[in-house]
Amino acid sequence: MRTPVILIVDDEPFNVEIICEYLSGLNCELVTAEDGESAWAMLQAEPQRFDLIVLDRMMPGIDGIEVLARIKADSQLKSLPVIMQTAAAAKEQIIEGLKLGAYYYLTKPYECDVLLAVIQTALADRFSHLSVVQQIQEERVVLELMTEGTFQVRTMPEARKLAATLANVCANPSLAALGLSELLINAVEHGNLGIGYDEKSKLMESGTWASEIERRLQLPENADKYVRVHYEKSPFATTITIKDEGKGFNWLEYIEPSASRAFDSHGRGIALAKSLSFRSITYKGNGNEVTLLLDV
């Protein structure tokens, strides 16, 4: 895997120095910008260069919110994770950033280990997404010939592989792969394996989330649990339906960005999928079945 490139945007040199010091132990290339204008110029000049942005909200000229809005409106940059750092922690300000697609909110002052944990999670998601995008190119032709199909997945690698495959039928495969991956992983971990929100928070904090997934997959009661996916294409609509074998969940709490989860290490996948990846997302019943209407 290549060395990740992180763009740090802040108009206060002292803040930039502190962040760079915090991140000095990571195997990353750090690039800095002193304001929104220069950051946007860098992103426009080399849209494929960066893997993550740490973005200050309040800056003179083009502020962080405007930079975030431009990133999410740009087809080449839209999937780039943005960590917003700010002293403005009012509920409406947090919601504004989340609705625009911020990956995470950090309220100043914050601890070094909090920043490191968020960045490591964001980069892992970023490279997982890039891996899926690479797979997309290999499978586009075959899927274009399919009008209907049923699939089943059980593990995380299978979920990501299927996300890459099905994303080929979408108008923007890269963004569709991001949304499909979030929803399929959610169906495996929360649905079939029964990992609740608070439990995942603790597992992420302790760094044992992946190992707990593998442990639960080996349990006898989960041996025959699958996430079933149905794809159907017609002249009028193309849909993907995802159904797990879990008890469901209160999906209404997650379909829109929430200020109460802004500082959590997870919990934004469904809202991101809804805003970035599909024409519509419709949950049924208790929440263990969701149908996606695609732009193709």
KOLBAPA-76910 format. One record per residue: residue number from 1; residue in three letters; x, y, z of N, C-alpha, C in turn. Coordinates in steps of 0.2 Angstrom, whole numbers, plus 5000, padded with zeros to 4 digits. Layout:
N
NODE    n  res  n_xx  n_yy  n_zz  ca_xx  ca_yy  ca_zz  c_xx  c_yy  c_zz
NODE  NUM  ALA     X     Y     Z      X      Y      Z     X     Y     Z
...
This chain:
296
NODE    n  res  n_xx  n_yy  n_zz  ca_xx  ca_yy  ca_zz  c_xx  c_yy  c_zz
NODE    1  MET  5004  4994  5000   5000   5000   5000  5004  5006  5000
NODE    2  ARG  5003  5011  4996   5006   5017   4996  5006  5021  5002
NODE    3  THR  5010  5026  5003   5010   5030   5009  5004  5035  5008
NODE    4  PRO  5000  5036  5013   4994   5040   5013  4997  5047  5013
NODE    5  VAL  4993  5052  5010   4994   5059   5010  4988  5063  5013
NODE    6  ILE  4990  5066  5018   4985   5070   5022  4986  5078  5021
NODE    7  LEU  4981  5081  5020   4981   5088   5019  4978  5092  5025
NODE    8  ILE  4982  5096  5028   4980   5099   5034  4979  5107  5033
NODE    9  VAL  4973  5109  5034   4971   5116   5032  4969  5120  5039
NODE   10  ASP  4973  5125  5040   4972   5129   5046  4975  5136  5045
NODE   11  ASP  4972  5141  5047   4975   5148   5046  4980  5150  5052
NODE   12  GLU  4980  5146  5057   4984   5147   5063  4990  5143  5063
NODE   13  PRO  4996  5145  5061   5002   5141   5061  5004  5137  5067
NODE   14  PHE  5002  5139  5073   5003   5135   5079  4999  5129  5079
NODE   15  ASN  4992  5130  5076   4988   5124   5076  4991  5119  5071
NODE   16  VAL  4993  5121  5065   4996   5117   5060  5002  5113  5063
NODE   17  GLU  5007  5117  5067   5012   5114   5070  5011  5108  5075
NODE   18  ILE  5005  5110  5079   5003   5105   5084  5001  5098  5080
NODE   19  ILE  4996  5099  5075   4994   5093   5072  4999  5089  5068
NODE   20  CYS  5004  5093  5065   5010   5089   5062  5014  5085  5067
NODE   21  GLU  5014  5088  5073   5018   5085   5079  5014  5079  5081
NODE   22  TYR  5008  5079  5082   5003   5074   5083  5004  5068  5078
NODE   23  LEU  5004  5070  5072   5004   5065   5067  5011  5062  5064
NODE   24  SER  5016  5065  5068   5023   5063   5066  5025  5056  5066
NODE   25  GLY  5022  5052  5070   5023   5045   5071  5020  5041  5066
NODE   26  LEU  5015  5044  5062   5012   5040   5057  5016  5039  5051
NODE   27  ASN  5015  5034  5047   5018   5033   5041  5014  5037  5035
NODE   28  CYS  5014  5043  5036   5010   5047   5031  5014  5053  5028
NODE   29  GLU  5012  5056  5023   5015   5062   5020  5010  5068  5022
NODE   30  LEU  5013  5073  5025   5009   5078   5028  5010  5084  5023
NODE   31  VAL  5004  5087  5021   5005   5093   5017  5000  5098  5020
NODE   32  THR  5002  5104  5020   4999   5110   5024  4997  5115  5019
NODE   33  ALA  4991  5118  5021   4988   5124   5018  4986  5129  5023
NODE   34  GLU  4988  5136  5022   4986   5141   5027  4979  5144  5026
NODE   35  ASP  4976  5142  5021   4969   5145   5021  4965  5141  5016
NODE   36  GLY  4958  5142  5015   4954   5138   5011  4956  5139  5004
NODE   37  GLU  4958  5145  5002   4959   5146   4995  4965  5142  4992
NODE   38  SER  4970  5142  4996   4976   5138   4994  4975  5130  4994
NODE   39  ALA  4971  5128  4999   4969   5121   5000  4965  5119  4994
NODE   40  TRP  4960  5123  4992   4956   5122   4986  4960  5121  4980
NODE   41  ALA  4965  5126  4979   4969   5126   4973  4973  5119  4973
NODE   42  MET  4976  5117  4978   4980   5111   4979  4975  5105  4976
NODE   43  LEU  4969  5105  4979   4964   5099   4977  4962  5099  4970
NODE   44  GLN  4961  5105  4967   4960   5106   4960  4966  5104  4956
NODE   45  ALA  4972  5105  4958   4978   5104   4954  4979  5096  4954
NODE   46  GLU  4978  5093  4960   4980   5086   4960  4974  5082  4964
NODE   47  PRO  4968  5081  4961   4963   5078   4964  4964  5071  4967
NODE   48  GLN  4968  5067  4964   4969   5061   4966  4975  5060  4971
NODE   49  ARG  4978  5065  4973   4984   5065   4977  4982  5063  4984
NODE   50  PHE  4977  5066  4987   4976   5066   4994  4971  5061  4996
NODE   51  ASP  4972  5058  5002   4968   5053   5005  4964  5055  5011
NODE   52  LEU  4965  5061  5014   4962   5063   5020  4963  5071  5021
NODE   53  ILE  4958  5074  5023   4959   5081   5024  4957  5083  5032
NODE   54  VAL  4962  5086  5035   4960   5089   5042  4959  5096  5041
NODE   55  LEU  4953  5098  5042   4950   5105   5039  4948  5109  5045
NODE   56  ASP  4951  5115  5046   4948   5120   5051  4942  5123  5048
NODE   57  ARG  4937  5124  5053   4930   5127   5050  4931  5134  5049
NODE   58  MET  4933  5138  5054   4933   5145   5054  4940  5148  5052
NODE   59  MET  4940  5150  5045   4946   5153   5042  4943  5160  5038
NODE   60  PRO  4948  5165  5037   4946   5170   5033  4945  5168  5026
NODE   61  GLY  4942  5172  5022   4941   5170   5015  4936  5164  5014
NODE   62  ILE  4938  5159  5011   4935   5153   5010  4935  5149  5016
NODE   63  ASP  4930  5148  5020   4930   5145   5027  4930  5137  5025
NODE   64  GLY  4930  5134  5031   4930   5126   5030  4924  5123  5028
NODE   65  ILE  4918  5126  5029   4912   5124   5027  4911  5125  5019
NODE   66  GLU  4914  5130  5017   4914   5131   5009  4918  5126  5006
NODE   67  VAL  4924  5125  5009   4929   5120   5006  4926  5113  5006
NODE   68  LEU  4922  5112  5011   4919   5105   5012  4914  5105  5007
NODE   69  ALA  4910  5110  5006   4904   5110   5001  4907  5109  4994
NODE   70  ARG  4912  5112  4992   4915   5111   4986  4918  5104  4985
NODE   71  ILE  4921  5101  4990   4924   5095   4989  4918  5090  4988
NODE   72  LYS  4913  5090  4991   4907   5086   4991  4903  5087  4984
NODE   73  ALA  4904  5092  4981   4901   5094   4975  4905  5092  4969
NODE   74  ASP  4911  5090  4970   4916   5088   4965  4916  5081  4964
NODE   75  SER  4915  5078  4958   4914   5071   4957  4921  5067  4958
NODE   76  GLN  4927  5071  4957   4933   5068   4958  4935  5068  4966
NODE   77  LEU  4932  5072  4970   4934   5073   4977  4929  5071  4982
NODE   78  LYS  4923  5069  4979   4917   5068   4984  4918  5063  4989
NODE   79  SER  4922  5057  4987   4923   5052   4992  4929  5053  4997
NODE   80  LEU  4932  5059  4996   4938   5060   5001  4935  5062  5008
NODE   81  PRO  4938  5058  5013   4936   5059   5020  4938  5066  5022
NODE   82  VAL  4934  5070  5025   4936   5076   5028  4934  5076  5036
NODE   83  ILE  4940  5077  5040   4939   5078   5047  4939  5085  5048
NODE   84  MET  4933  5088  5051   4932   5095   5052  4934  5096  5060
NODE   85  GLN  4939  5101  5061   4941   5103   5067  4938  5110  5069
NODE   86  THR  4936  5111  5074   4932   5118   5076  4932  5119  5083
NODE   87  ALA  4931  5126  5085   4929   5128   5091  4922  5129  5091
NODE   88  ALA  4918  5129  5086   4911   5130   5085  4908  5123  5086
NODE   89  ALA  4905  5122  5092   4902   5115   5093  4895  5116  5094
NODE   90  ALA  4891  5121  5092   4884   5122   5093  4881  5116  5088
NODE   91  LYS  4875  5114  5091   4872   5108   5087  4870  5110  5080
NODE   92  GLU  4868  5116  5078   4866   5117   5071  4872  5118  5067
NODE   93  GLN  4878  5120  5070   4884   5120   5066  4887  5113  5065
NODE   94  ILE  4886  5108  5070   4888   5102   5069  4884  5098  5063
NODE   95  ILE  4877  5099  5064   4873   5096   5059  4874  5099  5052
NODE   96  GLU  4876  5105  5051   4878   5108   5045  4884  5104  5041
NODE   97  GLY  4889  5103  5045   4895   5100   5043  4893  5093  5041
NODE   98  LEU  4890  5089  5045   4888   5082   5044  4884  5081  5038
NODE   99  LYS  4879  5086  5037   4875   5086   5031  4878  5087  5025
NODE  100  LEU  4884  5091  5025   4888   5092   5019  4892  5086  5018
NODE  101  GLY  4893  5081  5023   4897   5075   5021  4904  5075  5025
NODE  102  ALA  4904  5079  5031   4910   5078   5035  4911  5071  5038
NODE  103  TYR  4917  5068  5038   4918   5061   5040  4917  5061  5048
NODE  104  TYR  4920  5067  5051   4921   5067   5058  4921  5074  5060
NODE  105  TYR  4919  5075  5067   4920   5082   5070  4925  5082  5076
NODE  106  LEU  4929  5086  5076   4934   5086   5082  4933  5093  5085
NODE  107  THR  4931  5094  5091   4931   5100   5094  4937  5102  5098
NODE  108  LYS  4940  5108  5096   4946   5111   5100  4944  5113  5107
NODE  109  PRO  4949  5111  5111   4955   5107   5111  4954  5100  5111
NODE  110  TYR  4958  5096  5108   4957   5089   5108  4963  5085  5109
NODE  111  GLU  4963  5079  5112   4969   5075   5114  4972  5072  5107
NODE  112  CYS  4979  5071  5108   4982   5068   5102  4980  5061  5101
NODE  113  ASP  4978  5057  5106   4976   5050   5104  4969  5050  5101
NODE  114  VAL  4965  5055  5102   4958   5055   5099  4959  5057  5091
NODE  115  LEU  4964  5062  5090   4965   5063   5083  4968  5057  5079
NODE  116  LEU  4973  5054  5082   4976   5048   5079  4971  5042  5078
NODE  117  ALA  4967  5041  5083   4962   5036   5082  4957  5037  5076
NODE  118  VAL  4955  5044  5076   4950   5045   5070  4953  5045  5063
NODE  119  ILE  4960  5047  5063   4963   5047   5057  4965  5040  5054
NODE  120  GLN  4967  5036  5059   4968   5029   5057  4962  5025  5055
NODE  121  THR  4956  5027  5058   4950   5024   5056  4948  5027  5049
NODE  122  ALA  4949  5033  5048   4947   5036   5041  4951  5034  5036
NODE  123  LEU  4958  5033  5037   4962   5030   5032  4961  5023  5030
NODE  124  ALA  4959  5019  5035   4957   5012   5034  4951  5012  5029
NODE  125  ASP  4946  5016  5031   4940   5016   5027  4942  5019  5019
NODE  126  ARG  4947  5024  5019   4949   5026   5013  4952  5021  5008
NODE  127  PHE  4957  5017  5011   4960   5012   5007  4956  5006  5005
NODE  128  SER  4951  5005  5010   4946   5000   5008  4942  5002  5002
NODE  129  HIS  4940  5008  5002   4936   5011   4997  4940  5011  4990
NODE  130  LEU  4946  5013  4991   4950   5013   4984  4951  5006  4982
NODE  131  SER  4952  5001  4986   4952   4994   4984  4946  4992  4980
NODE  132  VAL  4940  4994  4983   4934   4992   4980  4934  4995  4973
NODE  133  VAL  4936  5001  4972   4935   5005   4966  4940  5001  4961
NODE  134  GLN  4945  4999  4963   4950   4995   4958  4946  4989  4956
NODE  135  GLN  4943  4986  4960   4939   4979   4958  4934  4981  4953
NODE  136  ILE  4931  4987  4954   4925   4989   4949  4927  4989  4942
NODE  137  GLN  4933  4991  4940   4935   4991   4934  4936  4984  4930
NODE  138  GLU  4937  4979  4934   4938   4973   4932  4931  4969  4930
NODE  139  GLU  4926  4972  4933   4920   4968   4933  4914  4971  4929
NODE  140  ARG  4915  4977  4926   4910   4981   4923  4906  4977  4918
NODE  141  VAL  4910  4975  4913   4907   4972   4907  4902  4966  4908
NODE  142  VAL  4904  4962  4913   4900   4956   4914  4893  4958  4917
NODE  143  LEU  4893  4963  4922   4887   4965   4926  4882  4969  4921
NODE  144  GLU  4885  4972  4916   4881   4976   4912  4876  4971  4908
NODE  145  LEU  4878  4965  4907   4874   4960   4904  4868  4957  4908
NODE  146  MET  4868  4958  4915   4864   4955   4919  4858  4959  4920
NODE  147  THR  4852  4956  4920   4845   4960   4922  4843  4958  4929
NODE  148  GLU  4845  4952  4931   4842   4950   4938  4847  4945  4941
NODE  149  GLY  4848  4946  4947   4853   4941   4951  4852  4941  4958
NODE  150  THR  4853  4935  4962   4853   4935   4969  4860  4933  4971
NODE  151  PHE  4862  4936  4977   4869   4935   4979  4868  4934  4987
NODE  152  GLN  4873  4930  4990   4873   4930   4997  4880  4931  5000
NODE  153  VAL  4881  4934  5005   4888   4935   5008  4887  4934  5016
NODE  154  ARG  4893  4932  5018   4893   4930   5025  4899  4934  5029
NODE  155  THR  4904  4936  5026   4910   4939   5029  4911  4946  5026
NODE  156  MET  4916  4950  5030   4917   4957   5028  4921  4957  5021
NODE  157  PRO  4925  4953  5019   4928   4953   5012  4923  4951  5007
NODE  158  GLU  4919  4947  5008   4913   4945   5004  4909  4951  5002
NODE  159  ALA  4907  4955  5008   4903   4961   5007  4906  4966  5003
NODE  160  ARG  4913  4967  5004   4916   4972   5000  4917  4970  4993
NODE  161  LYS  4918  4964  4992   4919   4961   4985  4912  4962  4981
NODE  162  LEU  4907  4961  4984   4900   4961   4981  4898  4969  4980
NODE  163  ALA  4900  4973  4985   4899   4980   4984  4903  4983  4978
NODE  164  ALA  4909  4980  4977   4913   4982   4971  4909  4980  4964
NODE  165  THR  4907  4974  4965   4904   4971   4959  4897  4975  4957
NODE  166  LEU  4893  4976  4962   4886   4979   4960  4887  4986  4959
NODE  167  ALA  4892  4989  4961   4893   4996   4960  4894  4998  4952
NODE  168  ASN  4896  4993  4949   4897   4994   4941  4891  4996  4938
NODE  169  VAL  4885  4994  4940   4879   4996   4937  4876  5003  4938
NODE  170  CYS  4880  5007  4942   4878   5014   4944  4881  5019  4940
NODE  171  ALA  4878  5025  4940   4881   5030   4936  4887  5033  4939
NODE  172  ASN  4888  5033  4946   4895   5034   4949  4897  5028  4953
NODE  173  PRO  4901  5023  4950   4902   5017   4953  4906  5018  4960
NODE  174  SER  4911  5023  4960   4915   5025   4965  4911  5026  4972
NODE  175  LEU  4906  5031  4971   4902   5033   4976  4897  5027  4978
NODE  176  ALA  4894  5024  4973   4890   5018   4974  4893  5013  4978
NODE  177  ALA  4899  5011  4977   4903   5006   4980  4904  5008  4988
NODE  178  LEU  4905  5015  4989   4906   5017   4996  4899  5016  5000
NODE  179  GLY  4893  5017  4997   4887   5016   5000  4885  5009  5001
NODE  180  LEU  4886  5005  4996   4885   4998   4996  4889  4994  5001
NODE  181  SER  4895  4996  5002   4900   4993   5006  4898  4995  5014
NODE  182  GLU  4896  5001  5015   4893   5003   5021  4887  4999  5023
NODE  183  LEU  4882  4998  5019   4876   4995   5020  4877  4987  5021
NODE  184  LEU  4881  4984  5017   4882   4977   5017  4886  4975  5024
NODE  185  ILE  4891  4979  5025   4895   4978   5032  4890  4979  5038
NODE  186  ASN  4886  4984  5037   4881   4985   5043  4877  4979  5043
NODE  187  ALA  4875  4976  5038   4870   4970   5038  4874  4964  5041
NODE  188  VAL  4880  4963  5040   4884   4958   5043  4885  4959  5050
NODE  189  GLU  4888  4965  5052   4890   4966   5059  4885  4967  5064
NODE  190  HIS  4880  4971  5062   4875   4973   5066  4869  4968  5065
NODE  191  GLY  4867  4966  5059   4862   4962   5058  4863  4954  5060
NODE  192  ASN  4868  4951  5056   4869   4944   5057  4873  4942  5064
NODE  193  LEU  4878  4947  5065   4882   4945   5071  4880  4949  5077
NODE  194  GLY  4875  4953  5077   4872   4956   5083  4876  4961  5087
NODE  195  ILE  4881  4964  5083   4885   4969   5087  4881  4976  5087
NODE  196  GLY  4879  4978  5093   4875   4984   5094  4880  4990  5093
NODE  197  TYR  4877  4996  5093   4880   5002   5092  4885  5004  5098
NODE  198  ASP  4883  5003  5104   4887   5005   5110  4893  5000  5110
NODE  199  GLU  4891  4993  5109   4896   4988   5109  4902  4989  5104
NODE  200  LYS  4900  4992  5098   4905   4993   5092  4909  4999  5095
NODE  201  SER  4906  5004  5098   4910   5010   5100  4916  5007  5105
NODE  202  LYS  4914  5003  5109   4919   5000   5114  4925  4996  5110
NODE  203  LEU  4922  4992  5105   4927   4988   5101  4932  4992  5097
NODE  204  MET  4929  4997  5094   4933   5002   5090  4938  5005  5095
NODE  205  GLU  4936  5007  5101   4940   5011   5105  4946  5006  5108
NODE  206  SER  4945  5000  5109   4950   4995   5111  4954  4992  5105
NODE  207  GLY  4952  4993  5099   4955   4991   5093  4954  4983  5092
NODE  208  THR  4948  4981  5095   4947   4973   5094  4941  4972  5090
NODE  209  TRP  4938  4977  5086   4932   4976   5082  4933  4971  5077
NODE  210  ALA  4939  4971  5073   4940   4966   5068  4940  4959  5070
NODE  211  SER  4944  4958  5076   4945   4951   5079  4938  4949  5082
NODE  212  GLU  4934  4953  5084   4927   4951   5087  4923  4949  5081
NODE  213  ILE  4923  4952  5075   4919   4950   5070  4921  4943  5068
NODE  214  GLU  4928  4942  5067   4930   4935   5066  4928  4930  5071
NODE  215  ARG  4928  4932  5077   4926   4927   5083  4919  4925  5082
NODE  216  ARG  4915  4930  5081   4908   4929   5080  4906  4925  5074
NODE  217  LEU  4910  4926  5069   4908   4922   5063  4910  4914  5064
NODE  218  GLN  4914  4913  5068   4915   4906   5070  4910  4902  5075
NODE  219  LEU  4906  4906  5078   4901   4903   5082  4896  4899  5079
NODE  220  PRO  4894  4893  5082   4890   4889   5078  4883  4892  5076
NODE  221  GLU  4880  4897  5080   4874   4900   5079  4874  4905  5073
NODE  222  ASN  4880  4906  5071   4881   4911   5065  4884  4908  5059
NODE  223  ALA  4885  4901  5059   4888   4898   5054  4884  4898  5047
NODE  224  ASP  4877  4898  5048   4873   4898   5042  4869  4904  5041
NODE  225  LYS  4871  4910  5044   4868   4916   5043  4871  4920  5037
NODE  226  TYR  4867  4922  5033   4869   4926   5027  4866  4932  5026
NODE  227  VAL  4869  4937  5022   4866   4943   5020  4864  4941  5013
NODE  228  ARG  4857  4942  5011   4855   4940   5004  4854  4947  5001
NODE  229  VAL  4856  4947  4994   4856   4953   4990  4852  4951  4984
NODE  230  HIS  4847  4955  4982   4844   4954   4976  4845  4960  4971
NODE  231  TYR  4847  4959  4965   4848   4965   4960  4843  4964  4954
NODE  232  GLU  4840  4969  4952   4835   4969   4947  4835  4975  4943
NODE  233  LYS  4836  4974  4936   4836   4980   4931  4830  4979  4926
NODE  234  SER  4827  4985  4926   4821   4985   4921  4822  4991  4917
NODE  235  PRO  4818  4992  4912   4818   4999   4908  4816  5005  4912
NODE  236  PHE  4813  5003  4918   4810   5009   4922  4814  5010  4928
NODE  237  ALA  4818  5005  4931   4821   5006   4937  4826  5001  4938
NODE  238  THR  4831  5002  4942   4836   4997   4944  4837  4997  4952
NODE  239  THR  4836  4992  4955   4836   4991   4962  4840  4986  4965
NODE  240  ILE  4842  4987  4971   4846   4982   4975  4843  4982  4982
NODE  241  THR  4841  4976  4984   4838   4974   4990  4843  4970  4994
NODE  242  ILE  4844  4973  5000   4849   4969   5005  4845  4967  5011
NODE  243  LYS  4845  4961  5013   4841   4958   5019  4846  4954  5023
NODE  244  ASP  4846  4955  5029   4850   4951   5034  4845  4947  5038
NODE  245  GLU  4848  4943  5043   4844   4938   5047  4844  4941  5054
NODE  246  GLY  4845  4947  5055   4845   4950   5062  4838  4952  5064
NODE  247  LYS  4838  4955  5070   4832   4957   5073  4830  4964  5071
NODE  248  GLY  4834  4967  5067   4832   4974   5064  4835  4979  5069
NODE  249  PHE  4833  4985  5068   4836   4991   5072  4831  4997  5070
NODE  250  ASN  4832  5002  5074   4828   5008   5073  4832  5013  5068
NODE  251  TRP  4831  5011  5062   4834   5014   5056  4833  5022  5056
NODE  252  LEU  4827  5024  5058   4825   5031   5058  4831  5035  5061
NODE  253  GLU  4834  5032  5066   4839   5036   5070  4845  5037  5066
NODE  254  TYR  4846  5033  5061   4853   5034   5057  4852  5036  5050
NODE  255  ILE  4846  5037  5047   4845   5039   5040  4847  5046  5039
NODE  256  GLU  4848  5050  5044   4850   5057   5044  4856  5058  5048
NODE  257  PRO  4860  5063  5047   4866   5065   5051  4863  5067  5058
NODE  258  SER  4867  5065  5063   4865   5067   5070  4870  5070  5074
NODE  259  ALA  4869  5076  5077   4874   5079   5081  4876  5075  5087
NODE  260  SER  4872  5071  5090   4873   5067   5096  4879  5061  5094
NODE  261  ARG  4880  5060  5088   4885   5055   5086  4890  5058  5082
NODE  262  ALA  4891  5064  5082   4896   5068   5078  4903  5066  5080
NODE  263  PHE  4904  5065  5087   4910   5063   5089  4912  5056  5090
NODE  264  ASP  4907  5052  5088   4908   5044   5089  4913  5042  5083
NODE  265  SER  4916  5036  5084   4920   5033   5079  4917  5030  5073
NODE  266  HIS  4910  5030  5073   4906   5026   5068  4899  5029  5068
NODE  267  GLY  4895  5026  5064   4888   5028   5065  4885  5033  5059
NODE  268  ARG  4889  5034  5054   4887   5039   5049  4886  5035  5042
NODE  269  GLY  4887  5029  5042   4887   5025   5036  4881  5026  5032
NODE  270  ILE  4875  5025  5035   4869   5025   5032  4867  5032  5029
NODE  271  ALA  4868  5037  5033   4867   5044   5031  4871  5045  5025
NODE  272  LEU  4878  5043  5025   4882   5045   5020  4880  5041  5014
NODE  273  ALA  4878  5035  5014   4875   5031   5008  4869  5035  5005
NODE  274  LYS  4865  5037  5010   4859   5041   5007  4860  5047  5004
NODE  275  SER  4865  5051  5006   4867   5057   5004  4871  5057  4997
NODE  276  LEU  4876  5052  4997   4881   5052   4992  4880  5047  4986
NODE  277  SER  4876  5041  4988   4877   5036   4983  4871  5034  4979
NODE  278  PHE  4865  5035  4982   4859   5032   4978  4853  5037  4978
NODE  279  ARG  4849  5036  4973   4843   5040   4972  4838  5040  4978
NODE  280  SER  4838  5034  4981   4834   5033   4987  4836  5027  4991
NODE  281  ILE  4834  5027  4997   4835   5021   5002  4829  5020  5006
NODE  282  THR  4826  5014  5005   4820   5013   5009  4820  5007  5013
NODE  283  TYR  4820  5008  5020   4820   5002   5024  4813  4999  5025
NODE  284  LYS  4812  4993  5026   4806   4990   5027  4805  4986  5034
NODE  285  GLY  4799  4986  5036   4798   4982   5042  4802  4984  5048
NODE  286  ASN  4806  4980  5051   4810   4981   5057  4817  4984  5056
NODE  287  GLY  4818  4985  5049   4825   4988   5048  4830  4983  5045
NODE  288  ASN  4828  4976  5045   4833   4971   5042  4833  4970  5035
NODE  289  GLU  4829  4975  5031   4829   4974   5024  4828  4981  5021
NODE  290  VAL  4833  4983  5016   4833   4989   5013  4833  4989  5006
NODE  291  THR  4830  4993  5002   4830   4993   4995  4833  5000  4993
NODE  292  LEU  4837  4999  4988   4841   5005   4985  4839  5006  4978
NODE  293  LEU  4837  5012  4976   4835   5014   4970  4841  5018  4967
NODE  294  LEU  4844  5015  4961   4850   5017   4958  4849  5022  4953
NODE  295  ASP  4854  5027  4952   4855   5031   4946  4860  5027  4942
NODE  296  VAL  4857  5025  4935   4861   5021   4931  4862  5025  4924
